Amino acid sequence: MGVNATEPFTPQPLPSSKSSTRPSLSLKSSISRLIQSLEAELGASLLHRTTRVVKITELGALYLEQIRPAISA
């Protein structure tokens, strides 16, 4: 598998600036691209996306449970 399967689910550090409490747009874009690459490799959708909402799919939840020990370590 070319994509690190746990990377999109690994907590990312927030910017050190105290004025910014949200991840940057570039960080969100990077995470989105990683998840889309992972979905392409798996041949399945892990997230259901609309213009307003992103929700985890049933398969995405199962995948997360499988990798949770690896990302918790």
Backbone as XML, in Angstrom:
<?xml version="1.0"?>
<chain id="A" units="angstrom">
  <residue number="1" name="MET">
    <atom name="N" x="0.852" y="-1.165" z="0.000"/>
    <atom name="CA" x="0.000" y="0.000" z="0.000"/>
    <atom name="C" x="0.900" y="1.231" z="0.000"/>
  </residue>
  <residue number="2" name="GLY">
    <atom name="N" x="0.707" y="2.136" z="-0.954"/>
    <atom name="CA" x="1.557" y="3.301" z="-1.104"/>
    <atom name="C" x="1.304" y="4.383" z="-0.064"/>
  </residue>
  <residue number="3" name="VAL">
    <atom name="N" x="0.096" y="4.501" z="0.404"/>
    <atom name="CA" x="-0.257" y="5.525" z="1.387"/>
    <atom name="C" x="-0.108" y="4.929" z="2.774"/>
  </residue>
  <residue number="4" name="ASN">
    <atom name="N" x="0.492" y="5.708" z="3.688"/>
    <atom name="CA" x="0.549" y="5.261" z="5.071"/>
    <atom name="C" x="-0.893" y="5.214" z="5.570"/>
  </residue>
  <residue number="5" name="ALA">
    <atom name="N" x="-1.402" y="4.032" z="5.810"/>
    <atom name="CA" x="-2.824" y="3.831" z="6.095"/>
    <atom name="C" x="-3.284" y="4.502" z="7.376"/>
  </residue>
  <residue number="6" name="THR">
    <atom name="N" x="-2.394" y="4.803" z="8.277"/>
    <atom name="CA" x="-2.812" y="5.434" z="9.532"/>
    <atom name="C" x="-2.604" y="6.940" z="9.520"/>
  </residue>
  <residue number="7" name="GLU">
    <atom name="N" x="-1.847" y="7.460" z="8.579"/>
    <atom name="CA" x="-1.500" y="8.879" z="8.594"/>
    <atom name="C" x="-2.694" y="9.823" z="8.628"/>
  </residue>
  <residue number="8" name="PRO">
    <atom name="N" x="-3.744" y="9.603" z="7.814"/>
    <atom name="CA" x="-4.857" y="10.550" z="7.873"/>
    <atom name="C" x="-5.593" y="10.559" z="9.205"/>
  </residue>
  <residue number="9" name="PHE">
    <atom name="N" x="-5.447" y="9.508" z="10.003"/>
    <atom name="CA" x="-6.155" y="9.408" z="11.268"/>
    <atom name="C" x="-5.270" y="9.764" z="12.460"/>
  </residue>
  <residue number="10" name="THR">
    <atom name="N" x="-3.996" y="10.046" z="12.204"/>
    <atom name="CA" x="-3.070" y="10.396" z="13.263"/>
    <atom name="C" x="-3.260" y="11.857" z="13.632"/>
  </residue>
  <residue number="11" name="PRO">
    <atom name="N" x="-3.409" y="12.164" z="14.910"/>
    <atom name="CA" x="-3.592" y="13.561" z="15.300"/>
    <atom name="C" x="-2.433" y="14.425" z="14.811"/>
  </residue>
  <residue number="12" name="GLN">
    <atom name="N" x="-2.770" y="15.574" z="14.255"/>
    <atom name="CA" x="-1.771" y="16.504" z="13.756"/>
    <atom name="C" x="-1.642" y="17.658" z="14.741"/>
  </residue>
  <residue number="13" name="PRO">
    <atom name="N" x="-0.402" y="18.134" z="14.964"/>
    <atom name="CA" x="-0.254" y="19.278" z="15.878"/>
    <atom name="C" x="-0.895" y="20.521" z="15.280"/>
  </residue>
  <residue number="14" name="LEU">
    <atom name="N" x="-1.507" y="21.310" z="16.125"/>
    <atom name="CA" x="-2.082" y="22.565" z="15.684"/>
    <atom name="C" x="-0.969" y="23.594" z="15.561"/>
  </residue>
  <residue number="15" name="PRO">
    <atom name="N" x="-1.186" y="24.629" z="14.771"/>
    <atom name="CA" x="-0.177" y="25.686" z="14.661"/>
    <atom name="C" x="0.151" y="26.254" z="16.029"/>
  </residue>
  <residue number="16" name="SER">
    <atom name="N" x="1.386" y="26.701" z="16.222"/>
    <atom name="CA" x="1.815" y="27.184" z="17.531"/>
    <atom name="C" x="1.256" y="28.566" z="17.858"/>
  </residue>
  <residue number="17" name="SER">
    <atom name="N" x="0.780" y="29.279" z="16.868"/>
    <atom name="CA" x="0.217" y="30.601" z="17.092"/>
    <atom name="C" x="-1.032" y="30.503" z="17.958"/>
  </residue>
  <residue number="18" name="LYS">
    <atom name="N" x="-1.071" y="31.272" z="19.016"/>
    <atom name="CA" x="-2.235" y="31.243" z="19.902"/>
    <atom name="C" x="-3.440" y="31.935" z="19.282"/>
  </residue>
  <residue number="19" name="SER">
    <atom name="N" x="-3.216" y="32.732" z="18.236"/>
    <atom name="CA" x="-4.338" y="33.421" z="17.605"/>
    <atom name="C" x="-5.116" y="32.502" z="16.674"/>
  </residue>
  <residue number="20" name="SER">
    <atom name="N" x="-4.536" y="31.370" z="16.328"/>
    <atom name="CA" x="-5.204" y="30.444" z="15.420"/>
    <atom name="C" x="-5.523" y="29.155" z="16.150"/>
  </residue>
  <residue number="21" name="THR">
    <atom name="N" x="-6.813" y="28.858" z="16.294"/>
    <atom name="CA" x="-7.199" y="27.630" z="16.971"/>
    <atom name="C" x="-7.625" y="26.555" z="15.997"/>
  </residue>
  <residue number="22" name="ARG">
    <atom name="N" x="-7.743" y="26.906" z="14.696"/>
    <atom name="CA" x="-8.149" y="25.937" z="13.683"/>
    <atom name="C" x="-6.955" y="25.538" z="12.829"/>
  </residue>
  <residue number="23" name="PRO">
    <atom name="N" x="-6.955" y="24.274" z="12.353"/>
    <atom name="CA" x="-5.890" y="23.875" z="11.433"/>
    <atom name="C" x="-5.958" y="24.720" z="10.166"/>
  </residue>
  <residue number="24" name="SER">
    <atom name="N" x="-4.810" y="24.959" z="9.570"/>
    <atom name="CA" x="-4.757" y="25.782" z="8.366"/>
    <atom name="C" x="-5.448" y="25.082" z="7.203"/>
  </residue>
  <residue number="25" name="LEU">
    <atom name="N" x="-5.810" y="25.876" z="6.205"/>
    <atom name="CA" x="-6.446" y="25.337" z="5.011"/>
    <atom name="C" x="-5.521" y="24.349" z="4.316"/>
  </residue>
  <residue number="26" name="SER">
    <atom name="N" x="-4.219" y="24.634" z="4.302"/>
    <atom name="CA" x="-3.285" y="23.710" z="3.647"/>
    <atom name="C" x="-3.212" y="22.383" z="4.390"/>
  </residue>
  <residue number="27" name="LEU">
    <atom name="N" x="-3.314" y="22.397" z="5.718"/>
    <atom name="CA" x="-3.329" y="21.157" z="6.495"/>
    <atom name="C" x="-4.586" y="20.359" z="6.180"/>
  </residue>
  <residue number="28" name="LYS">
    <atom name="N" x="-5.739" y="21.046" z="6.116"/>
    <atom name="CA" x="-6.992" y="20.367" z="5.778"/>
    <atom name="C" x="-6.899" y="19.757" z="4.382"/>
  </residue>
  <residue number="29" name="SER">
    <atom name="N" x="-6.340" y="20.503" z="3.435"/>
    <atom name="CA" x="-6.204" y="20.007" z="2.065"/>
    <atom name="C" x="-5.287" y="18.796" z="2.014"/>
  </residue>
  <residue number="30" name="SER">
    <atom name="N" x="-4.210" y="18.834" z="2.774"/>
    <atom name="CA" x="-3.280" y="17.699" z="2.810"/>
    <atom name="C" x="-3.948" y="16.458" z="3.372"/>
  </residue>
  <residue number="31" name="ILE">
    <atom name="N" x="-4.700" y="16.629" z="4.434"/>
    <atom name="CA" x="-5.403" y="15.499" z="5.042"/>
    <atom name="C" x="-6.448" y="14.956" z="4.079"/>
  </residue>
  <residue number="32" name="SER">
    <atom name="N" x="-7.169" y="15.850" z="3.417"/>
    <atom name="CA" x="-8.187" y="15.435" z="2.451"/>
    <atom name="C" x="-7.562" y="14.625" z="1.322"/>
  </residue>
  <residue number="33" name="ARG">
    <atom name="N" x="-6.433" y="15.085" z="0.804"/>
    <atom name="CA" x="-5.748" y="14.356" z="-0.284"/>
    <atom name="C" x="-5.270" y="12.986" z="0.190"/>
  </residue>
  <residue number="34" name="LEU">
    <atom name="N" x="-4.756" y="12.909" z="1.409"/>
    <atom name="CA" x="-4.307" y="11.625" z="1.951"/>
    <atom name="C" x="-5.476" y="10.644" z="2.073"/>
  </residue>
  <residue number="35" name="ILE">
    <atom name="N" x="-6.594" y="11.125" z="2.581"/>
    <atom name="CA" x="-7.761" y="10.256" z="2.740"/>
    <atom name="C" x="-8.275" y="9.812" z="1.373"/>
  </residue>
  <residue number="36" name="GLN">
    <atom name="N" x="-8.318" y="10.730" z="0.399"/>
    <atom name="CA" x="-8.769" y="10.365" z="-0.944"/>
    <atom name="C" x="-7.833" y="9.337" z="-1.580"/>
  </residue>
  <residue number="37" name="SER">
    <atom name="N" x="-6.530" y="9.470" z="-1.366"/>
    <atom name="CA" x="-5.572" y="8.482" z="-1.882"/>
    <atom name="C" x="-5.791" y="7.122" z="-1.226"/>
  </residue>
  <residue number="38" name="LEU">
    <atom name="N" x="-6.018" y="7.140" z="0.081"/>
    <atom name="CA" x="-6.281" y="5.901" z="0.802"/>
    <atom name="C" x="-7.565" y="5.251" z="0.297"/>
  </residue>
  <residue number="39" name="GLU">
    <atom name="N" x="-8.615" y="6.043" z="0.094"/>
    <atom name="CA" x="-9.877" y="5.520" z="-0.434"/>
    <atom name="C" x="-9.669" y="4.899" z="-1.817"/>
  </residue>
  <residue number="40" name="ALA">
    <atom name="N" x="-8.850" y="5.542" z="-2.649"/>
    <atom name="CA" x="-8.584" y="5.018" z="-3.993"/>
    <atom name="C" x="-7.860" y="3.677" z="-3.903"/>
  </residue>
  <residue number="41" name="GLU">
    <atom name="N" x="-6.889" y="3.576" z="-3.000"/>
    <atom name="CA" x="-6.165" y="2.307" z="-2.844"/>
    <atom name="C" x="-7.065" y="1.205" z="-2.298"/>
  </residue>
  <residue number="42" name="LEU">
    <atom name="N" x="-7.959" y="1.567" z="-1.371"/>
    <atom name="CA" x="-8.861" y="0.576" z="-0.785"/>
    <atom name="C" x="-10.026" y="0.254" z="-1.715"/>
  </residue>
  <residue number="43" name="GLY">
    <atom name="N" x="-10.318" y="1.168" z="-2.627"/>
    <atom name="CA" x="-11.457" y="0.983" z="-3.518"/>
    <atom name="C" x="-12.782" y="1.152" z="-2.801"/>
  </residue>
  <residue number="44" name="ALA">
    <atom name="N" x="-12.785" y="1.986" z="-1.757"/>
    <atom name="CA" x="-14.000" y="2.191" z="-0.963"/>
    <atom name="C" x="-13.971" y="3.583" z="-0.356"/>
  </residue>
  <residue number="45" name="SER">
    <atom name="N" x="-15.155" y="4.130" z="-0.086"/>
    <atom name="CA" x="-15.272" y="5.439" z="0.557"/>
    <atom name="C" x="-15.245" y="5.284" z="2.067"/>
  </residue>
  <residue number="46" name="LEU">
    <atom name="N" x="-14.382" y="6.046" z="2.706"/>
    <atom name="CA" x="-14.318" y="6.051" z="4.164"/>
    <atom name="C" x="-15.140" y="7.194" z="4.744"/>
  </residue>
  <residue number="47" name="LEU">
    <atom name="N" x="-15.355" y="8.223" z="3.905"/>
    <atom name="CA" x="-16.118" y="9.386" z="4.321"/>
    <atom name="C" x="-17.190" y="9.695" z="3.294"/>
  </residue>
  <residue number="48" name="HIS">
    <atom name="N" x="-18.343" y="10.146" z="3.772"/>
    <atom name="CA" x="-19.407" y="10.629" z="2.889"/>
    <atom name="C" x="-19.340" y="12.146" z="2.934"/>
  </residue>
  <residue number="49" name="ARG">
    <atom name="N" x="-19.094" y="12.758" z="1.782"/>
    <atom name="CA" x="-18.918" y="14.205" z="1.722"/>
    <atom name="C" x="-20.078" y="14.868" z="0.996"/>
  </residue>
  <residue number="50" name="THR">
    <atom name="N" x="-20.547" y="15.969" z="1.569"/>
    <atom name="CA" x="-21.479" y="16.853" z="0.874"/>
    <atom name="C" x="-20.842" y="18.239" z="0.925"/>
  </residue>
  <residue number="51" name="THR">
    <atom name="N" x="-21.509" y="19.230" z="0.360"/>
    <atom name="CA" x="-20.934" y="20.571" z="0.386"/>
    <atom name="C" x="-20.901" y="21.162" z="1.789"/>
  </residue>
  <residue number="52" name="ARG">
    <atom name="N" x="-21.693" y="20.617" z="2.699"/>
    <atom name="CA" x="-21.758" y="21.167" z="4.057"/>
    <atom name="C" x="-21.273" y="20.233" z="5.155"/>
  </residue>
  <residue number="53" name="VAL">
    <atom name="N" x="-21.278" y="18.936" z="4.892"/>
    <atom name="CA" x="-21.011" y="17.970" z="5.959"/>
    <atom name="C" x="-20.082" y="16.862" z="5.452"/>
  </residue>
  <residue number="54" name="VAL">
    <atom name="N" x="-19.223" y="16.410" z="6.343"/>
    <atom name="CA" x="-18.414" y="15.218" z="6.095"/>
    <atom name="C" x="-18.717" y="14.257" z="7.232"/>
  </residue>
  <residue number="55" name="LYS">
    <atom name="N" x="-19.178" y="13.055" z="6.878"/>
    <atom name="CA" x="-19.498" y="12.039" z="7.886"/>
    <atom name="C" x="-18.743" y="10.764" z="7.554"/>
  </residue>
  <residue number="56" name="ILE">
    <atom name="N" x="-18.357" y="10.051" z="8.585"/>
    <atom name="CA" x="-17.668" y="8.782" z="8.383"/>
    <atom name="C" x="-18.683" y="7.727" z="7.926"/>
  </residue>
  <residue number="57" name="THR">
    <atom name="N" x="-18.276" y="6.905" z="6.970"/>
    <atom name="CA" x="-19.148" y="5.833" z="6.501"/>
    <atom name="C" x="-19.031" y="4.646" z="7.451"/>
  </residue>
  <residue number="58" name="GLU">
    <atom name="N" x="-19.921" y="3.691" z="7.285"/>
    <atom name="CA" x="-19.854" y="2.479" z="8.109"/>
    <atom name="C" x="-18.509" y="1.781" z="7.898"/>
  </residue>
  <residue number="59" name="LEU">
    <atom name="N" x="-18.069" y="1.710" z="6.652"/>
    <atom name="CA" x="-16.771" y="1.097" z="6.349"/>
    <atom name="C" x="-15.637" y="1.920" z="6.954"/>
  </residue>
  <residue number="60" name="GLY">
    <atom name="N" x="-15.769" y="3.233" z="6.904"/>
    <atom name="CA" x="-14.763" y="4.102" z="7.511"/>
    <atom name="C" x="-14.648" y="3.871" z="9.004"/>
  </residue>
  <residue number="61" name="ALA">
    <atom name="N" x="-15.776" y="3.686" z="9.666"/>
    <atom name="CA" x="-15.778" y="3.421" z="11.110"/>
    <atom name="C" x="-15.114" y="2.080" z="11.412"/>
  </residue>
  <residue number="62" name="LEU">
    <atom name="N" x="-15.396" y="1.080" z="10.588"/>
    <atom name="CA" x="-14.763" y="-0.237" z="10.770"/>
    <atom name="C" x="-13.249" y="-0.135" z="10.573"/>
  </residue>
  <residue number="63" name="TYR">
    <atom name="N" x="-12.850" y="0.593" z="9.539"/>
    <atom name="CA" x="-11.419" y="0.779" z="9.262"/>
    <atom name="C" x="-10.744" y="1.484" z="10.430"/>
  </residue>
  <residue number="64" name="LEU">
    <atom name="N" x="-11.380" y="2.528" z="10.937"/>
    <atom name="CA" x="-10.822" y="3.265" z="12.066"/>
    <atom name="C" x="-10.638" y="2.355" z="13.273"/>
  </residue>
  <residue number="65" name="GLU">
    <atom name="N" x="-11.613" y="1.508" z="13.552"/>
    <atom name="CA" x="-11.491" y="0.576" z="14.675"/>
    <atom name="C" x="-10.315" y="-0.389" z="14.476"/>
  </residue>
  <residue number="66" name="GLN">
    <atom name="N" x="-10.088" y="-0.791" z="13.246"/>
    <atom name="CA" x="-8.981" y="-1.715" z="12.960"/>
    <atom name="C" x="-7.617" y="-1.054" z="13.155"/>
  </residue>
  <residue number="67" name="ILE">
    <atom name="N" x="-7.513" y="0.231" z="12.815"/>
    <atom name="CA" x="-6.206" y="0.898" z="12.921"/>
    <atom name="C" x="-6.022" y="1.646" z="14.235"/>
  </residue>
  <residue number="68" name="ARG">
    <atom name="N" x="-7.072" y="1.738" z="15.039"/>
    <atom name="CA" x="-6.993" y="2.493" z="16.303"/>
    <atom name="C" x="-5.802" y="2.059" z="17.170"/>
  </residue>
  <residue number="69" name="PRO">
    <atom name="N" x="-5.510" y="0.762" z="17.318"/>
    <atom name="CA" x="-4.329" y="0.396" z="18.141"/>
    <atom name="C" x="-3.028" y="0.979" z="17.580"/>
  </residue>
  <residue number="70" name="ALA">
    <atom name="N" x="-2.906" y="1.049" z="16.281"/>
    <atom name="CA" x="-1.680" y="1.569" z="15.673"/>
    <atom name="C" x="-1.540" y="3.078" z="15.894"/>
  </residue>
  <residue number="71" name="ILE">
    <atom name="N" x="-2.658" y="3.803" z="15.858"/>
    <atom name="CA" x="-2.556" y="5.256" z="16.027"/>
    <atom name="C" x="-2.565" y="5.676" z="17.495"/>
  </residue>
  <residue number="72" name="SER">
    <atom name="N" x="-2.935" y="4.769" z="18.371"/>
    <atom name="CA" x="-2.921" y="5.061" z="19.800"/>
    <atom name="C" x="-1.557" y="4.829" z="20.420"/>
  </residue>
  <residue number="73" name="ALA">
    <atom name="N" x="-0.729" y="4.065" z="19.732"/>
    <atom name="CA" x="0.587" y="3.700" z="20.283"/>
    <atom name="C" x="1.535" y="4.870" z="20.311"/>
  </residue>
</chain>
